[in-house]
């Protein structure tokens, strides 16, 4: 497997978040978008932040051959708009 096969683009992450919203799964994604937009965040910016939360989990899966951690993903979504967890 070459390095490009292990690379996920920002566009792919954003598309995945959009699909999660459309599908309603996990429900935390749609709830987070609604919360952020209702508190004044532009939809596009909210989606980008949510893609960051998703990126953490996708990276862990790819780098550590781990399972996707729904609980941690939800915790990162709950923390938005604070992005301090990205420094960990």
Protein Blocks (a to p, Z undefined) as FASTA:
>chain_A
ZZklmpccfklmmmmmmmmmmnopafklmmmmmmmmmnopafklmmmmmmmmmmmmmmmm
mmnopacdfklmmmmmmmpmbfklmmZZ
